[in-house]
Amino acid sequence: MCYNTYGDKMKVLIVSDVHGSYEKFKIIMDFMKNEEIDQMIILGDLFNNYYELNTASKEISNMLWSIADRVVITRGNCDSMYDETLLPVGFVNYYETVINGIRCYFHHGHLRANYNSNIKLYANGHTHVSRLEKIDNIIFLNPGSLGRPRDYTNGSFAVISSNVITIFDLDFNVISEMYI
């Protein structure tokens, strides 16, 4: 577990299921810089497969070292202890935080979430399909997959800002948006 509380003007980038896609991850890193994103949360399955370390994995790792103080990575079902040795931060099973006044719970999605009546946003990856909906005043977010999407996109990610959650494809088209 990891827990933090941030201010009410945060811009947080949420990405999942990168699966070693260096070219797509580079697009996200450039977006993070250009849009002045405060933090990146990766919802697991960062590298291609736990048994396959390649140049792309090393390049992604190098990019993450450049934002080591602004990244959190939850453990996915394809993430290994060896993968963790390449990273500036260790994997956490889940990450609980407050972003812009909203209590949030982030995890990969392959393990059961710890449901809590105080949580107002649950975010997970794992399915490789984006989702943004509100049920009974709880927001459910899946940014989709960056590296191996199973929906109609070429990859997707989400941004939580002061008053809106947006899911974008890699051409920066809005897939889904919810005002909060």
Backbone as JSON, one array per atom type, in Angstrom:
{
  "sequence": "MCYNTYGDKMKVLIVSDVHGSYEKFKIIMDFMKNEEIDQMIILGDLFNNYYELNTASKEISNMLWSIADRVVITRGNCDSMYDETLLPVGFVNYYETVINGIRCYFHHGHLRANYNSNIKLYANGHTHVSRLEKIDNIIFLNPGSLGRPRDYTNGSFAVISSNVITIFDLDFNVISEMYI",
  "N": [[0.83, -1.18, 0.0], [0.33, 2.29, -0.55], [0.07, 5.61, 0.44], [-0.98, 8.92, -0.04], [-1.61, 12.45, 0.16], [-2.65, 15.08, -1.82], [-2.73, 18.46, -3.12], [-5.49, 20.57, -4.27], [-5.37, 21.17, -6.94], [-4.23, 19.44, -8.72], [-2.81, 17.77, -11.58], [-3.06, 14.7, -12.86], [-1.73, 11.95, -14.51], [-2.89, 8.93, -15.75], [-2.01, 5.7, -16.55], [-2.01, 2.45, -18.05], [-1.12, -1.0, -18.51], [1.15, -1.0, -20.32], [2.99, -2.76, -21.4], [5.63, -2.83, -22.39], [5.76, -1.09, -24.59], [7.62, 1.05, -25.97], [7.6, 3.24, -27.84], [4.99, 4.24, -27.66], [4.91, 4.86, -24.95], [6.76, 6.89, -24.85], [5.35, 8.93, -26.14], [3.49, 9.48, -24.16], [5.16, 10.38, -22.1], [6.14, 12.74, -23.28], [3.73, 14.15, -23.49], [3.18, 14.42, -20.78], [5.17, 16.2, -19.99], [4.66, 18.46, -21.67], [2.06, 19.18, -20.95], [2.29, 19.84, -18.35], [1.99, 17.95, -16.21], [1.49, 16.79, -12.93], [1.84, 14.33, -11.62], [2.4, 10.84, -12.35], [0.58, 7.89, -12.52], [0.94, 4.53, -12.78], [-0.81, 1.75, -13.7], [0.1, -0.92, -13.53], [1.54, -3.82, -15.28], [3.82, -2.98, -16.79], [6.16, -3.65, -18.31], [7.0, -5.79, -21.17], [6.76, -8.7, -20.86], [7.22, -10.64, -17.96], [9.32, -12.36, -18.31], [10.82, -11.41, -20.35], [13.17, -9.25, -21.05], [14.02, -6.38, -22.72], [15.38, -3.95, -25.05], [13.47, -1.93, -25.2], [12.25, -2.1, -22.68], [14.35, -1.25, -21.06], [14.64, 1.38, -21.98], [12.16, 2.52, -21.28], [12.39, 2.28, -18.52], [14.56, 4.03, -18.07], [13.33, 6.48, -18.75], [11.45, 6.65, -16.69], [13.1, 6.96, -14.47], [13.74, 9.61, -14.76], [11.56, 10.94, -13.77], [11.28, 10.15, -11.19], [10.45, 11.08, -8.65], [7.83, 11.63, -9.05], [6.2, 9.52, -9.75], [4.13, 6.65, -9.4], [3.77, 3.18, -9.19], [1.64, 0.54, -9.62], [1.49, -2.97, -8.95], [1.16, -5.27, -11.56], [-0.31, -8.23, -13.09], [1.59, -9.19, -14.83], [3.97, -8.19, -13.95], [7.18, -8.49, -12.49], [9.45, -9.36, -9.78], [12.0, -8.99, -10.73], [11.61, -7.09, -12.75], [11.08, -4.92, -11.13], [13.56, -4.24, -10.13], [14.65, -2.63, -12.04], [13.5, -0.2, -11.79], [12.83, 3.16, -10.55], [11.21, 3.33, -8.36], [9.51, 1.13, -6.1], [7.09, -1.49, -6.81], [3.69, -1.2, -5.8], [0.89, -2.83, -4.28], [-1.57, -1.59, -4.21], [-2.69, 1.83, -4.44], [-3.58, 4.46, -2.52], [-4.98, 7.64, -2.38], [-5.63, 11.2, -2.15], [-6.92, 13.24, -4.54], [-7.39, 16.35, -5.77], [-9.4, 16.77, -3.88], [-10.81, 14.39, -3.95], [-11.12, 11.17, -2.76], [-9.16, 8.51, -3.77], [-8.59, 5.27, -5.21], [-6.22, 3.19, -6.49], [-5.32, 0.45, -8.52], [-4.09, -2.55, -10.17], [-6.02, -4.43, -11.02], [-6.21, -7.15, -11.19], [-6.28, -8.28, -8.75], [-8.43, -8.43, -5.9], [-10.12, -5.46, -5.07], [-9.91, -3.25, -2.25], [-12.73, -2.39, -1.02], [-14.23, 0.56, 0.16], [-16.19, 2.79, 1.94], [-15.45, 5.44, 1.93], [-14.02, 5.92, -0.37], [-14.13, 7.52, -3.47], [-13.38, 7.3, -6.09], [-12.47, 4.65, -8.04], [-9.83, 3.16, -9.68], [-8.58, 1.1, -12.22], [-6.65, -1.13, -14.3], [-5.86, -3.69, -16.46], [-7.99, -4.93, -18.03], [-7.63, -3.9, -20.53], [-9.37, -2.25, -21.83], [-10.92, 0.85, -22.1], [-12.76, 2.73, -19.62], [-15.15, 4.81, -18.12], [-17.25, 5.7, -15.75], [-20.01, 6.55, -13.6], [-21.39, 5.15, -10.77], [-23.78, 4.94, -8.36], [-22.73, 7.27, -7.08], [-20.01, 6.73, -7.11], [-17.03, 6.83, -8.87], [-15.81, 4.98, -11.57], [-12.9, 4.13, -13.16], [-11.05, 3.16, -15.93], [-8.17, 3.45, -17.66], [-7.72, 2.17, -20.03], [-5.58, 0.35, -22.3], [-2.21, 1.07, -22.93], [-0.24, -0.24, -24.45], [-1.31, -2.65, -25.56], [-4.12, -2.44, -26.66], [-7.54, -3.47, -26.37], [-9.76, -2.42, -27.4], [-11.29, -0.09, -29.63], [-9.22, 1.71, -29.98], [-5.88, 3.06, -30.59], [-4.42, 2.84, -28.39], [-4.64, 4.15, -25.08], [-5.1, 6.6, -22.42], [-5.56, 8.29, -19.25], [-6.43, 11.45, -17.75], [-6.6, 13.15, -14.75], [-7.85, 16.12, -13.72], [-8.4, 19.37, -12.19], [-11.21, 19.67, -12.34], [-12.23, 17.72, -14.01], [-12.27, 14.44, -15.46], [-10.59, 12.83, -17.99], [-10.42, 10.61, -20.7], [-8.11, 9.87, -23.13], [-7.22, 9.03, -26.53], [-4.22, 7.96, -28.26], [-3.87, 9.84, -30.23], [-4.74, 12.03, -29.08], [-7.44, 12.49, -29.06], [-10.57, 12.89, -27.44], [-11.91, 10.29, -25.69], [-13.64, 9.71, -23.62], [-15.27, 11.63, -21.08], [-15.68, 13.16, -17.92], [-17.15, 15.42, -15.77], [-16.19, 16.56, -12.58]],
  "CA": [[0.0, 0.0, 0.0], [0.98, 3.57, -0.52], [-0.97, 6.61, 0.66], [-0.56, 10.31, -0.07], [-2.64, 13.46, -0.04], [-2.14, 16.2, -2.6], [-3.56, 19.64, -3.16], [-6.73, 20.49, -5.04], [-5.14, 21.64, -8.31], [-3.33, 18.46, -9.33], [-3.06, 17.11, -12.86], [-2.48, 13.37, -12.7], [-1.83, 11.1, -15.69], [-3.1, 7.52, -15.39], [-1.73, 4.83, -17.68], [-1.99, 1.04, -17.66], [-0.86, -2.04, -19.5], [2.1, -0.5, -21.31], [3.54, -3.98, -21.98], [6.9, -2.59, -23.07], [5.63, -0.3, -25.81], [8.46, 2.23, -25.79], [7.18, 4.36, -28.69], [3.76, 4.81, -27.09], [5.24, 5.43, -23.66], [7.44, 8.17, -25.13], [4.28, 9.9, -26.41], [2.92, 9.83, -22.85], [6.15, 11.19, -21.39], [6.12, 14.08, -23.9], [2.47, 14.76, -23.07], [3.33, 14.78, -19.37], [5.99, 17.42, -19.94], [4.0, 19.57, -22.35], [0.82, 19.54, -20.25], [2.64, 20.14, -16.96], [1.36, 16.95, -15.35], [2.16, 16.74, -11.63], [2.17, 12.97, -11.2], [1.97, 9.74, -13.19], [0.26, 6.64, -11.83], [0.93, 3.42, -13.73], [-1.63, 0.7, -13.1], [0.64, -2.27, -13.72], [1.94, -4.43, -16.55], [4.66, -1.97, -17.42], [7.04, -4.21, -19.34], [6.37, -6.69, -22.11], [6.44, -9.88, -20.08], [8.22, -10.75, -16.89], [10.46, -13.18, -18.72], [11.45, -10.85, -21.54], [13.74, -7.92, -20.89], [14.55, -5.96, -24.01], [15.82, -2.56, -25.11], [12.33, -1.07, -24.88], [12.1, -2.09, -21.22], [15.41, -0.4, -20.5], [14.34, 2.77, -22.34], [11.05, 2.94, -20.43], [12.96, 2.42, -17.19], [15.33, 5.28, -18.06], [12.4, 7.61, -18.73], [10.85, 6.72, -15.36], [14.09, 7.5, -13.55], [13.73, 11.07, -14.89], [10.42, 11.47, -13.02], [11.2, 9.23, -10.04], [9.74, 11.67, -7.52], [6.45, 11.92, -9.45], [5.58, 8.33, -10.33], [3.71, 5.52, -8.56], [3.5, 2.03, -10.06], [1.02, -0.61, -8.96], [1.93, -4.25, -9.5], [0.22, -5.98, -12.42], [-0.11, -9.67, -13.14], [2.78, -9.5, -15.64], [5.14, -7.53, -13.37], [7.97, -9.4, -11.66], [10.43, -8.75, -8.87], [13.13, -8.57, -11.55], [11.22, -5.81, -13.36], [11.16, -3.9, -10.09], [14.96, -3.83, -9.94], [14.98, -1.64, -13.07], [12.68, 0.99, -11.6], [13.23, 4.09, -9.48], [10.31, 3.11, -7.22], [9.0, -0.23, -6.06], [5.67, -1.71, -7.07], [2.76, -1.31, -4.68], [-0.3, -3.58, -4.69], [-2.57, -0.56, -4.49], [-2.27, 3.17, -4.07], [-4.71, 5.26, -2.08], [-4.58, 9.03, -2.29], [-6.66, 12.21, -2.38], [-6.57, 14.1, -5.67], [-8.38, 17.41, -5.98], [-10.49, 16.58, -2.92], [-11.49, 13.11, -4.16], [-10.36, 10.02, -2.28], [-8.99, 7.61, -4.91], [-7.96, 3.97, -4.99], [-5.64, 2.73, -7.75], [-4.72, -0.89, -8.51], [-4.06, -3.09, -11.53], [-7.33, -5.0, -11.33], [-6.19, -8.61, -11.15], [-6.53, -8.64, -7.36], [-9.65, -7.8, -5.38], [-9.95, -4.12, -4.49], [-10.39, -3.04, -0.89], [-13.81, -1.43, -1.11], [-14.31, 1.4, 1.34], [-17.24, 3.78, 1.69], [-14.85, 6.76, 1.76], [-13.42, 6.02, -1.7], [-15.05, 8.06, -4.47], [-12.9, 6.93, -7.42], [-11.7, 3.41, -8.16], [-9.19, 3.07, -10.99], [-7.84, -0.13, -12.48], [-6.35, -1.46, -15.68], [-5.98, -5.15, -16.62], [-8.9, -5.4, -19.08], [-7.18, -3.32, -21.79], [-10.51, -1.54, -22.41], [-11.17, 2.05, -21.3], [-14.07, 2.83, -18.98], [-15.34, 5.93, -17.21], [-18.67, 5.81, -15.43], [-20.35, 6.79, -12.2], [-22.44, 4.29, -10.27], [-24.05, 5.23, -6.95], [-21.8, 8.32, -6.65], [-18.62, 6.26, -7.16], [-16.49, 6.87, -10.23], [-14.98, 3.84, -11.97], [-12.04, 4.55, -14.26], [-10.02, 2.3, -16.51], [-7.62, 4.25, -18.75], [-7.46, 1.34, -21.19], [-4.21, -0.13, -22.42], [-1.32, 1.84, -23.79], [0.54, -1.08, -25.34], [-2.08, -3.72, -26.23], [-5.53, -2.14, -26.48], [-8.55, -4.44, -26.84], [-10.91, -1.67, -27.87], [-11.12, 0.51, -30.96], [-8.18, 2.73, -29.99], [-4.49, 2.65, -30.8], [-3.85, 3.01, -27.07], [-5.33, 5.23, -24.39], [-4.65, 6.98, -21.09], [-6.49, 9.21, -18.62], [-5.91, 12.58, -16.98], [-7.48, 13.72, -13.74], [-7.47, 17.51, -13.44], [-9.14, 19.97, -11.08], [-12.66, 19.51, -12.41], [-12.64, 16.78, -15.05], [-11.49, 13.25, -15.78], [-10.66, 12.65, -19.43], [-9.68, 9.52, -21.33], [-7.65, 10.25, -24.47], [-6.45, 8.07, -27.31], [-2.85, 8.46, -28.48], [-3.93, 10.99, -31.12], [-5.26, 13.07, -28.17], [-8.88, 12.63, -29.17], [-11.26, 12.55, -26.21], [-12.73, 9.08, -25.76], [-14.67, 9.83, -22.59], [-14.98, 12.73, -20.19], [-16.65, 13.32, -16.84], [-16.88, 16.56, -14.89], [-16.24, 16.13, -11.18]],
  "C": [[0.87, 1.24, 0.0], [-0.13, 4.61, -0.39], [-0.35, 8.0, 0.66], [-1.78, 11.2, -0.17], [-2.0, 14.64, -0.76], [-3.12, 17.35, -2.55], [-4.76, 19.47, -4.07], [-6.58, 21.0, -6.47], [-4.2, 20.7, -9.06], [-3.79, 18.06, -10.73], [-2.3, 15.78, -12.8], [-2.77, 12.55, -13.95], [-1.92, 9.65, -15.23], [-2.89, 6.68, -16.65], [-1.67, 3.39, -17.19], [-1.58, 0.17, -18.84], [-0.01, -1.54, -20.67], [2.7, -1.68, -22.08], [4.76, -3.7, -22.87], [6.84, -1.77, -24.34], [6.34, 1.04, -25.64], [7.94, 3.43, -26.58], [5.94, 5.03, -28.11], [4.04, 5.45, -25.73], [5.95, 6.77, -23.82], [6.41, 9.26, -25.43], [3.69, 10.39, -25.09], [3.89, 10.72, -22.07], [6.21, 12.61, -21.96], [4.86, 14.83, -23.51], [2.59, 15.24, -21.63], [4.12, 16.09, -19.22], [5.25, 18.62, -20.51], [2.76, 20.08, -21.61], [1.04, 19.84, -18.78], [1.88, 19.24, -15.97], [2.18, 16.84, -14.07], [2.61, 15.34, -11.23], [1.69, 11.98, -12.25], [1.71, 8.53, -12.3], [0.13, 5.57, -12.9], [0.23, 2.25, -13.06], [-1.18, -0.7, -13.52], [0.87, -2.68, -15.16], [2.74, -3.44, -17.4], [5.5, -2.52, -18.56], [6.32, -5.29, -20.14], [5.88, -7.96, -21.44], [7.54, -10.06, -19.08], [9.43, -11.55, -17.3], [11.23, -12.58, -19.88], [11.91, -9.42, -21.27], [14.37, -7.54, -22.23], [14.93, -4.48, -23.95], [14.68, -1.62, -24.75], [12.12, -0.98, -23.38], [13.13, -1.18, -20.57], [15.14, 1.07, -20.8], [13.2, 3.31, -21.48], [11.56, 3.17, -19.02], [13.75, 3.73, -17.08], [14.43, 6.51, -18.01], [11.78, 7.76, -17.34], [11.82, 7.25, -14.32], [14.09, 9.03, -13.61], [12.57, 11.72, -14.15], [10.2, 10.68, -11.73], [10.4, 9.79, -8.87], [8.27, 11.95, -7.83], [5.73, 10.73, -10.04], [5.27, 7.3, -9.24], [3.35, 4.39, -9.52], [2.86, 0.92, -9.24], [1.44, -1.88, -9.69], [0.81, -4.87, -10.34], [0.53, -7.46, -12.45], [1.08, -10.08, -14.0], [4.06, -8.86, -15.09], [5.86, -8.48, -12.41], [8.89, -8.64, -10.71], [11.65, -8.28, -9.65], [12.82, -7.23, -12.22], [11.42, -4.67, -12.38], [12.58, -3.39, -9.88], [15.39, -2.77, -10.95], [14.38, -0.27, -12.77], [13.16, 1.87, -10.47], [12.38, 3.95, -8.23], [9.84, 1.67, -7.26], [7.53, -0.3, -6.42], [4.91, -1.69, -5.75], [1.54, -2.09, -5.17], [-1.48, -2.66, -4.97], [-2.06, 0.77, -3.97], [-3.52, 3.97, -3.73], [-4.23, 6.68, -1.86], [-5.81, 9.93, -2.39], [-6.14, 13.13, -3.48], [-7.7, 15.09, -5.87], [-9.62, 17.2, -5.11], [-11.23, 15.27, -3.04], [-10.59, 11.98, -3.66], [-10.37, 8.94, -3.37], [-8.27, 6.33, -4.51], [-7.52, 3.44, -6.34], [-5.05, 1.33, -7.58], [-4.77, -1.44, -9.94], [-5.41, -3.69, -11.92], [-7.36, -6.51, -11.31], [-6.38, -9.15, -9.73], [-7.78, -7.91, -6.89], [-9.32, -6.44, -4.75], [-10.47, -4.11, -3.06], [-11.47, -1.97, -0.93], [-14.03, -0.75, 0.22], [-15.32, 2.5, 1.03], [-16.69, 5.2, 1.51], [-14.24, 6.98, 0.38], [-14.48, 6.5, -2.69], [-14.62, 7.79, -5.9], [-12.06, 5.67, -7.31], [-11.14, 3.36, -9.57], [-8.42, 1.77, -11.1], [-7.57, -0.26, -13.97], [-6.78, -2.89, -15.94], [-6.87, -5.6, -17.78], [-8.49, -4.93, -20.46], [-8.3, -2.59, -22.54], [-10.81, -0.34, -21.51], [-12.61, 2.07, -20.78], [-14.06, 4.06, -18.08], [-16.83, 6.05, -16.97], [-18.86, 6.02, -13.93], [-21.54, 5.91, -11.86], [-22.59, 4.57, -8.78], [-23.03, 6.2, -6.36], [-20.35, 7.86, -6.52], [-18.19, 6.24, -8.61], [-15.61, 5.65, -10.45], [-14.23, 4.23, -13.24], [-11.1, 3.42, -14.65], [-9.47, 3.08, -17.69], [-7.45, 3.47, -20.05], [-6.0, 0.92, -21.21], [-3.42, 0.77, -23.35], [-0.7, 0.93, -24.86], [-0.24, -2.12, -26.14], [-3.58, -3.49, -26.06], [-6.43, -3.23, -27.06], [-9.84, -3.73, -27.22], [-10.56, -1.05, -29.21], [-10.0, 1.53, -31.05], [-6.82, 2.15, -30.38], [-3.7, 2.74, -29.49], [-4.54, 4.19, -26.4], [-4.76, 5.45, -23.0], [-5.65, 7.99, -20.54], [-5.74, 10.33, -17.91], [-6.99, 13.02, -16.01], [-6.98, 15.13, -13.49], [-8.44, 18.08, -12.41], [-10.64, 19.76, -11.15], [-13.14, 18.49, -13.45], [-11.7, 15.57, -15.11], [-11.68, 13.0, -17.26], [-9.85, 11.43, -19.84], [-9.39, 9.94, -22.76], [-7.12, 9.03, -25.2], [-5.08, 8.69, -27.6], [-2.75, 9.54, -29.55], [-4.52, 12.19, -30.39], [-6.72, 13.42, -28.44], [-9.51, 12.22, -27.85], [-12.15, 11.34, -26.46], [-13.92, 9.2, -24.81], [-14.26, 10.95, -21.64], [-16.09, 12.84, -19.15], [-16.22, 14.51, -15.98], [-17.09, 16.13, -13.45], [-16.36, 17.34, -10.25]]
}
